[in-house]
């Protein structure tokens, strides 16, 4: 399988580009995700010409908005340069399927970056780094996450799900403008979408029902599709989907096998086993009984099993 392109803050790969000459090596990114991802490293502060090491910058809240300024001398303002770099970099990011940012960075931090008042006192509202916000504004549907938040298994899995979904969308739908490609894509993602939002799944179905040869229709679908996947699925929703899947085995499975699956679903609902346990059983029986409709469902394998991301509650 061809690796999926992912943009990433350079320091997370272990490169010494931080203001203090250090790095923020993220082993999960370099030792695990790198098996499936091809990284596009970007360090905005270095790319706008700041040296290594360098005097640090911080976010400063001023009357006309948030600025990125030298900590010791506010006359050095890098806000416009960082925003311009984001625009300059957009062509290089057109084929990436996700972006991993460095947390807390005044340039790359995506969530809750500390900001200050001009007098040096902390501001009470966290912001986004200048470069990261410009990228987010320009590419709102691109899956994005901070390296620090990837330590949360639910956030980690959700990000990976969206990255692989974006890759499938580009390979299976954008390369085939026929209505059938969108219909197939929607069908294969049925249970994954239902696990995230039954309401949005139905709304997406209405878009597909009107499927025609149109770029706007595909754009509308993908926007809602990514909104649907944006929030991690809850245990209750997974349980509903698992029982739905069980319905496909009404005639194939003996009563004891069904009872075993039901017991496993109940254990998952009670947080005694991980999601991987009932899903593995579902995949096994779908393969044994050749239930192709289920085998085609992304829900049963939204990413490579080796990532082990379903081993959480």
C-alpha positions in Angstrom: 0.0 0.0 0.0 1.3 3.4 -0.9 1.9 5.6 2.2 -0.5 8.3 3.0 1.0 11.8 3.0 0.7 13.7 6.4 2.1 17.1 7.2 3.8 17.3 10.6 5.7 19.8 12.8 9.3 19.1 12.1 10.4 19.0 15.8 8.1 16.0 16.3 10.3 14.0 14.0 13.3 14.6 16.3 14.9 17.3 14.3 16.5 20.0 16.4 14.6 23.1 15.2 13.1 24.4 18.4 13.9 27.8 19.7 16.3 26.3 22.3 18.0 24.1 19.8 16.1 21.0 20.9 13.3 18.9 19.5 10.0 17.3 20.7 10.5 13.8 19.3 7.1 11.9 19.2 7.9 8.2 19.1 4.4 7.2 18.2 4.7 9.3 15.0 8.2 8.1 14.0 8.1 4.5 15.2 4.5 3.5 14.5 2.6 5.9 12.2 5.6 6.1 9.9 4.8 2.6 8.7 1.7 4.0 6.9 2.4 7.7 6.7 4.9 9.7 4.5 5.6 12.9 6.4 5.8 16.4 5.0 7.8 18.2 7.8 7.3 21.9 8.3 8.7 24.3 10.9 7.2 27.7 10.3 9.6 29.6 12.5 12.6 28.2 10.7 11.0 28.7 7.3 10.4 32.4 7.9 14.1 32.8 8.6 14.4 32.5 12.4 17.6 30.8 13.5 18.3 27.8 15.7 18.6 28.5 18.5 16.6 31.8 18.6 14.8 34.1 21.0 11.4 32.6 21.7 8.1 34.2 20.5 4.8 34.3 22.2 1.2 35.2 21.3 0.3 38.8 22.4 -3.3 40.0 22.4 -3.6 43.5 21.0 -6.5 45.7 20.1 -6.3 44.6 16.5 -6.0 40.9 17.2 -3.5 38.2 18.3 0.1 38.7 17.3 3.2 36.5 17.3 6.0 38.6 18.8 9.5 38.3 20.2 9.2 37.6 24.0 11.8 40.2 24.9 11.2 42.8 22.2 7.6 43.3 20.9 8.9 45.4 18.0 9.8 42.1 16.3 6.4 41.0 15.0 6.2 37.8 13.0 2.5 37.5 12.6 2.3 38.5 8.9 5.2 36.3 8.0 3.7 33.2 9.6 0.3 33.8 8.0 2.0 34.4 4.6 3.9 31.2 5.0 0.7 29.2 5.5 -0.7 30.6 2.2 2.6 29.9 0.4 2.6 26.3 1.7 -1.0 25.4 0.7 0.1 24.0 -2.8 2.4 21.6 -1.0 -0.4 20.5 1.3 -3.0 19.8 -1.4 -2.4 16.0 -1.4 -1.9 15.5 2.4 -4.6 13.7 4.3 -3.9 15.1 7.7 -1.7 17.3 9.8 0.0 16.7 13.2 0.9 20.0 15.0 3.1 20.7 17.9 1.0 21.7 20.9 1.5 25.0 22.8 3.5 26.5 20.0 2.7 30.2 19.2 3.2 29.2 15.5 2.0 25.6 15.3 -0.3 25.1 18.3 -3.8 24.3 17.2 -5.7 24.4 20.5 -5.4 26.4 23.8 -2.1 28.1 23.2 -1.3 30.5 26.0 -1.5 34.2 25.1 -0.4 37.3 26.9 -1.3 40.9 27.3 1.1 43.6 26.0 2.2 44.2 29.6 3.3 40.5 29.9 0.4 39.3 32.0 -1.4 36.2 30.9 -4.5 36.6 28.8 -7.6 34.7 30.0 -8.5 33.2 26.6 -6.2 30.6 24.9 -5.6 31.0 21.2 -4.3 29.1 18.2 -0.8 29.5 16.8 -0.7 32.0 13.9 0.4 29.5 11.3 -1.8 26.7 12.5 -4.9 28.9 12.5 -4.2 30.1 9.0 -3.9 26.4 7.8 -7.1 25.5 9.7 -9.0 28.4 8.1 -7.8 27.5 4.6 -8.3 23.7 5.0 -11.1 23.3 7.5 -11.9 19.7 6.4 -8.3 18.4 6.7 -7.9 16.1 9.7 -5.8 17.9 12.2 -4.5 17.0 15.7 -1.8 18.0 18.1 0.9 15.5 19.1 0.1 15.9 22.8 -3.6 15.1 22.3 -2.6 11.9 20.5 -1.8 10.5 23.9 -5.6 10.3 24.4 -6.5 7.0 22.8 -10.0 8.1 21.7 -8.6 11.3 20.1 -5.8 9.3 18.5 -8.2 6.8 17.0 -10.6 9.5 15.8 -7.8 11.3 14.0 -6.5 8.1 12.4 -10.0 7.2 11.3 -10.4 10.6 9.6 -7.0 10.4 7.9 -7.7 7.0 6.4 -11.2 8.1 5.4 -9.8 11.2 3.6 -7.4 8.9 1.8 -10.2 6.6 0.7 -12.3 9.6 -0.4 -9.5 10.9 -2.6 -8.7 7.5 -4.1 -12.2 6.2 -4.6 -14.4 9.2 -5.2 -12.3 12.1 -6.5 -10.7 9.9 -9.1 -14.1 8.7 -10.3 -16.7 11.4 -10.8 -19.5 8.9 -11.6 -22.5 8.9 -9.2 -21.8 5.2 -8.5 -18.5 5.9 -6.8 -20.2 8.1 -4.3 -23.0 5.6 -3.7 -20.4 2.8 -3.1 -18.4 5.0 -0.8 -21.5 5.8 1.3 -22.5 2.2 1.4 -19.1 1.0 2.6 -19.0 3.7 5.4 -22.6 3.1 6.6 -21.9 1.6 10.0 -18.9 3.8 10.7 -21.1 6.8 10.1 -23.9 5.4 12.2 -21.5 4.9 15.1 -20.7 8.6 15.0 -24.1 10.1 14.2 -27.3 8.4 13.1 -28.8 11.8 12.2 -25.9 12.9 10.0 -25.8 9.4 8.4 -29.4 9.9 7.3 -28.6 13.4 6.0 -25.7 12.0 4.0 -28.1 9.4 2.6 -30.4 12.1 1.3 -27.4 13.7 -0.5 -26.5 10.4 -2.1 -30.1 9.8 -3.1 -29.8 12.9 -5.3 -26.4 11.8 -6.6 -25.6 13.2 -10.0 -22.5 14.2 -11.9 -21.6 17.3 -9.9 -18.6 18.6 -8.0 -20.8 20.6 -5.6 -22.8 17.6 -4.6 -19.5 15.7 -3.8 -18.2 18.8 -1.9 -21.5 19.0 0.2 -21.2 15.2 0.9 -17.6 15.3 2.0 -18.2 18.4 4.2 -21.0 16.7 6.2 -19.1 13.4 6.1 -16.1 14.9 7.9 -18.3 16.7 10.3 -19.9 13.4 11.2 -16.5 11.8 11.9 -15.2 14.8 13.8 -16.4 13.7 17.2 -15.3 10.3 18.6 -18.1 7.7 18.7 -19.6 6.8 22.1 -19.9 3.4 23.5 -23.7 3.5 23.3 -23.5 4.2 19.6 -21.0 1.4 19.0 -23.3 -1.0 20.9 -26.3 -0.1 18.7 -24.2 -0.7 15.6 -22.9 -4.0 16.9 -26.4 -5.3 17.5 -27.3 -4.1 14.0 -24.4 -6.2 12.6 -25.5 -9.2 14.6 -28.8 -9.1 12.7 -26.9 -10.2 9.6 -26.1 -13.5 11.2 -29.7 -14.6 12.0 -29.7 -17.7 9.9 -25.9 -18.5 9.8 -25.0 -18.8 13.5 -26.1 -21.4 16.1 -27.7 -20.0 19.3 -24.6 -20.6 21.4 -22.5 -18.5 19.0 -25.0 -15.7 19.0 -25.1 -15.8 22.8 -21.4 -15.6 22.9 -21.4 -12.5 20.7 -24.2 -10.9 22.8 -22.2 -11.5 26.0 -19.2 -9.9 24.4 -21.2 -6.8 23.4 -22.6 -6.5 26.9 -19.1 -6.8 28.3 -18.0 -4.0 26.0 -21.0 -1.9 27.1 -20.0 -2.5 30.7 -16.4 -1.5 29.9 -15.0 -4.9 30.7 -13.5 -5.6 27.2 -12.3 -3.3 24.4 -14.1 -2.6 21.2 -11.6 -4.8 19.4 -13.1 -7.9 21.0 -16.7 -7.8 19.5 -15.4 -6.4 16.2 -13.0 -9.3 15.9 -15.8 -11.8 16.4 -17.9 -10.0 13.8 -15.1 -10.0 11.3 -14.5 -13.7 11.9 -18.1 -14.8 11.4 -18.5 -12.5 8.4 -15.4 -14.2 6.8 -16.5 -17.7 7.7 -20.0 -17.2 6.3 -18.9 -15.0 3.4 -21.2 -12.1 4.2 -19.7 -9.8 1.7 -21.8 -6.8 2.6 -20.2 -6.8 6.0 -16.8 -7.6 4.8 -17.0 -4.4 2.6 -17.8 -2.3 5.6 -15.1 0.1 6.7 -16.4 -0.1 10.3 -15.0 -3.5 10.7 -11.5 -2.3 9.6 -11.2 1.5 9.4 -7.4 1.3 9.6 -4.7 -1.4 9.8 -5.2 -3.7 12.8 -1.5 -3.3 13.7 -2.2 0.2 15.0 -4.2 -1.4 17.9 -6.4 1.6 18.2 -9.6 -0.2 19.2 -7.9 -1.4 22.4 -9.5 1.3 24.5 -12.8 2.1 26.1 
